[in-house]
Amino acid sequence: MNQVELLDKLTRKSSLTEVQEYIKTVLDLRGFSDESIQESMLILLEEVGELAKAVRKGHTKMSVDADKMQSYDTVESEVADVFVVLLAVCNKLGINLLDALVEKERQNCSRNWTFER
């Protein structure tokens, strides 16, 4: 099955586990499955930096290099990149992100959240 056929199987009703499996399969097809966890973590950090740059250029009053405006990607695109690489990291470590999220949120439900203003 090719990448487009795999992508066409994803819908808004796809589970997080299905999306994670899609990412595993597609990254294998693209030749990224041999990257070490260290390489994947570096890529994740790079993608988070690109997301920060996209947020800064589109959602703050902070200055950006006007000559490079066309080379900056959208926030949506950068969020997707971060998510893809995060799922790749999870796959390399044998972590089901949905299971990890549910477990963490169970812990968070018992916490007392306060905010100082």
C-alpha positions as protocol buffer text, in pm:
chain_id: "A"
residue {
  index: 1
  type: MET
  ca { x: 0 y: 0 z: 0 }
}
residue {
  index: 2
  type: ASN
  ca { x: 137 y: 346 z: -84 }
}
residue {
  index: 3
  type: GLN
  ca { x: 143 y: 657 z: 134 }
}
residue {
  index: 4
  type: VAL
  ca { x: -160 y: 820 z: -30 }
}
residue {
  index: 5
  type: GLU
  ca { x: -372 y: 507 z: 16 }
}
residue {
  index: 6
  type: LEU
  ca { x: -267 y: 491 z: 382 }
}
residue {
  index: 7
  type: LEU
  ca { x: -345 y: 860 z: 431 }
}
residue {
  index: 8
  type: ASP
  ca { x: -685 y: 822 z: 270 }
}
residue {
  index: 9
  type: LYS
  ca { x: -777 y: 570 z: 542 }
}
residue {
  index: 10
  type: LEU
  ca { x: -738 y: 836 z: 813 }
}
residue {
  index: 11
  type: THR
  ca { x: -1051 y: 1029 z: 902 }
}
residue {
  index: 12
  type: ARG
  ca { x: -1161 y: 1264 z: 1177 }
}
residue {
  index: 13
  type: LYS
  ca { x: -1290 y: 952 z: 1354 }
}
residue {
  index: 14
  type: SER
  ca { x: -952 y: 774 z: 1347 }
}
residue {
  index: 15
  type: SER
  ca { x: -822 y: 689 z: 1691 }
}
residue {
  index: 16
  type: LEU
  ca { x: -494 y: 820 z: 1821 }
}
residue {
  index: 17
  type: THR
  ca { x: -365 y: 463 z: 1811 }
}
residue {
  index: 18
  type: GLU
  ca { x: -459 y: 441 z: 1442 }
}
residue {
  index: 19
  type: VAL
  ca { x: -280 y: 768 z: 1369 }
}
residue {
  index: 20
  type: GLN
  ca { x: 26 y: 644 z: 1557 }
}
residue {
  index: 21
  type: GLU
  ca { x: 28 y: 323 z: 1353 }
}
residue {
  index: 22
  type: TYR
  ca { x: -10 y: 527 z: 1032 }
}
residue {
  index: 23
  type: ILE
  ca { x: 296 y: 736 z: 1127 }
}
residue {
  index: 24
  type: LYS
  ca { x: 497 y: 422 z: 1201 }
}
residue {
  index: 25
  type: THR
  ca { x: 410 y: 271 z: 864 }
}
residue {
  index: 26
  type: VAL
  ca { x: 467 y: 590 z: 664 }
}
residue {
  index: 27
  type: LEU
  ca { x: 800 y: 665 z: 829 }
}
residue {
  index: 28
  type: ASP
  ca { x: 908 y: 310 z: 749 }
}
residue {
  index: 29
  type: LEU
  ca { x: 808 y: 366 z: 385 }
}
residue {
  index: 30
  type: ARG
  ca { x: 998 y: 696 z: 378 }
}
residue {
  index: 31
  type: GLY
  ca { x: 1313 y: 534 z: 515 }
}
residue {
  index: 32
  type: PHE
  ca { x: 1319 y: 697 z: 858 }
}
residue {
  index: 33
  type: SER
  ca { x: 1273 y: 382 z: 1066 }
}
residue {
  index: 34
  type: ASP
  ca { x: 1649 y: 338 z: 1121 }
}
residue {
  index: 35
  type: GLU
  ca { x: 1694 y: 674 z: 1296 }
}
residue {
  index: 36
  type: SER
  ca { x: 1817 y: 641 z: 1651 }
}
residue {
  index: 37
  type: ILE
  ca { x: 1612 y: 773 z: 1941 }
}
residue {
  index: 38
  type: GLN
  ca { x: 1877 y: 1044 z: 1985 }
}
residue {
  index: 39
  type: GLU
  ca { x: 1832 y: 1154 z: 1622 }
}
residue {
  index: 40
  type: SER
  ca { x: 1456 y: 1152 z: 1659 }
}
residue {
  index: 41
  type: MET
  ca { x: 1479 y: 1363 z: 1974 }
}
residue {
  index: 42
  type: LEU
  ca { x: 1700 y: 1617 z: 1798 }
}
residue {
  index: 43
  type: ILE
  ca { x: 1450 y: 1637 z: 1514 }
}
residue {
  index: 44
  type: LEU
  ca { x: 1167 y: 1680 z: 1766 }
}
residue {
  index: 45
  type: LEU
  ca { x: 1350 y: 1969 z: 1930 }
}
residue {
  index: 46
  type: GLU
  ca { x: 1416 y: 2125 z: 1590 }
}
residue {
  index: 47
  type: GLU
  ca { x: 1048 y: 2096 z: 1497 }
}
residue {
  index: 48
  type: VAL
  ca { x: 942 y: 2252 z: 1829 }
}
residue {
  index: 49
  type: GLY
  ca { x: 1176 y: 2542 z: 1749 }
}
residue {
  index: 50
  type: GLU
  ca { x: 1015 y: 2581 z: 1407 }
}
residue {
  index: 51
  type: LEU
  ca { x: 673 y: 2582 z: 1574 }
}
residue {
  index: 52
  type: ALA
  ca { x: 790 y: 2856 z: 1810 }
}
residue {
  index: 53
  type: LYS
  ca { x: 911 y: 3060 z: 1513 }
}
residue {
  index: 54
  type: ALA
  ca { x: 578 y: 3016 z: 1333 }
}
residue {
  index: 55
  type: VAL
  ca { x: 385 y: 3123 z: 1644 }
}
residue {
  index: 56
  type: ARG
  ca { x: 612 y: 3422 z: 1690 }
}
residue {
  index: 57
  type: LYS
  ca { x: 568 y: 3537 z: 1330 }
}
residue {
  index: 58
  type: GLY
  ca { x: 193 y: 3488 z: 1316 }
}
residue {
  index: 59
  type: HIS
  ca { x: 60 y: 3540 z: 1664 }
}
residue {
  index: 60
  type: THR
  ca { x: 276 y: 3794 z: 1843 }
}
residue {
  index: 61
  type: LYS
  ca { x: 389 y: 4148 z: 1793 }
}
residue {
  index: 62
  type: MET
  ca { x: 753 y: 4041 z: 1805 }
}
residue {
  index: 63
  type: SER
  ca { x: 968 y: 4137 z: 1510 }
}
residue {
  index: 64
  type: VAL
  ca { x: 1069 y: 3892 z: 1239 }
}
residue {
  index: 65
  type: ASP
  ca { x: 1305 y: 3916 z: 944 }
}
residue {
  index: 66
  type: ALA
  ca { x: 1081 y: 4051 z: 667 }
}
residue {
  index: 67
  type: ASP
  ca { x: 1312 y: 3909 z: 400 }
}
residue {
  index: 68
  type: LYS
  ca { x: 1248 y: 3558 z: 533 }
}
residue {
  index: 69
  type: MET
  ca { x: 871 y: 3580 z: 580 }
}
residue {
  index: 70
  type: GLN
  ca { x: 804 y: 3352 z: 281 }
}
residue {
  index: 71
  type: SER
  ca { x: 1036 y: 3084 z: 420 }
}
residue {
  index: 72
  type: TYR
  ca { x: 841 y: 3048 z: 745 }
}
residue {
  index: 73
  type: ASP
  ca { x: 580 y: 2773 z: 749 }
}
residue {
  index: 74
  type: THR
  ca { x: 233 y: 2795 z: 904 }
}
residue {
  index: 75
  type: VAL
  ca { x: 159 y: 2716 z: 1266 }
}
residue {
  index: 76
  type: GLU
  ca { x: -69 y: 2434 z: 1151 }
}
residue {
  index: 77
  type: SER
  ca { x: 208 y: 2278 z: 943 }
}
residue {
  index: 78
  type: GLU
  ca { x: 460 y: 2304 z: 1227 }
}
residue {
  index: 79
  type: VAL
  ca { x: 215 y: 2157 z: 1481 }
}
residue {
  index: 80
  type: ALA
  ca { x: 167 y: 1862 z: 1245 }
}
residue {
  index: 81
  type: ASP
  ca { x: 546 y: 1819 z: 1213 }
}
residue {
  index: 82
  type: VAL
  ca { x: 586 y: 1818 z: 1593 }
}
residue {
  index: 83
  type: PHE
  ca { x: 306 y: 1563 z: 1626 }
}
residue {
  index: 84
  type: VAL
  ca { x: 454 y: 1333 z: 1359 }
}
residue {
  index: 85
  type: VAL
  ca { x: 797 y: 1334 z: 1522 }
}
residue {
  index: 86
  type: LEU
  ca { x: 649 y: 1293 z: 1872 }
}
residue {
  index: 87
  type: LEU
  ca { x: 464 y: 984 z: 1749 }
}
residue {
  index: 88
  type: ALA
  ca { x: 787 y: 860 z: 1590 }
}
residue {
  index: 89
  type: VAL
  ca { x: 961 y: 896 z: 1927 }
}
residue {
  index: 90
  type: CYS
  ca { x: 675 y: 710 z: 2097 }
}
residue {
  index: 91
  type: ASN
  ca { x: 700 y: 430 z: 1840 }
}
residue {
  index: 92
  type: LYS
  ca { x: 1075 y: 397 z: 1892 }
}
residue {
  index: 93
  type: LEU
  ca { x: 1022 y: 370 z: 2268 }
}
residue {
  index: 94
  type: GLY
  ca { x: 726 y: 132 z: 2243 }
}
residue {
  index: 95
  type: ILE
  ca { x: 486 y: 387 z: 2395 }
}
residue {
  index: 96
  type: ASN
  ca { x: 120 y: 395 z: 2294 }
}
residue {
  index: 97
  type: LEU
  ca { x: 53 y: 768 z: 2319 }
}
residue {
  index: 98
  type: LEU
  ca { x: -318 y: 723 z: 2388 }
}
residue {
  index: 99
  type: ASP
  ca { x: -247 y: 490 z: 2681 }
}
residue {
  index: 100
  type: ALA
  ca { x: 20 y: 728 z: 2815 }
}
residue {
  index: 101
  type: LEU
  ca { x: -214 y: 1026 z: 2781 }
}
residue {
  index: 102
  type: VAL
  ca { x: -501 y: 853 z: 2962 }
}
residue {
  index: 103
  type: GLU
  ca { x: -271 y: 742 z: 3244 }
}
residue {
  index: 104
  type: LYS
  ca { x: -122 y: 1090 z: 3284 }
}
residue {
  index: 105
  type: GLU
  ca { x: -465 y: 1253 z: 3282 }
}
residue {
  index: 106
  type: ARG
  ca { x: -581 y: 1009 z: 3554 }
}
residue {
  index: 107
  type: GLN
  ca { x: -293 y: 1142 z: 3766 }
}
residue {
  index: 108
  type: ASN
  ca { x: -379 y: 1502 z: 3674 }
}
residue {
  index: 109
  type: CYS
  ca { x: -742 y: 1453 z: 3776 }
}
residue {
  index: 110
  type: SER
  ca { x: -634 y: 1399 z: 4136 }
}
residue {
  index: 111
  type: ARG
  ca { x: -420 y: 1714 z: 4148 }
}
residue {
  index: 112
  type: ASN
  ca { x: -535 y: 2043 z: 4295 }
}
residue {
  index: 113
  type: TRP
  ca { x: -464 y: 2308 z: 4032 }
}
residue {
  index: 114
  type: THR
  ca { x: -427 y: 2665 z: 4155 }
}
residue {
  index: 115
  type: PHE
  ca { x: -329 y: 2976 z: 3968 }
}
residue {
  index: 116
  type: GLU
  ca { x: -169 y: 3285 z: 4114 }
}
residue {
  index: 117
  type: ARG
  ca { x: -247 y: 3613 z: 3951 }
}
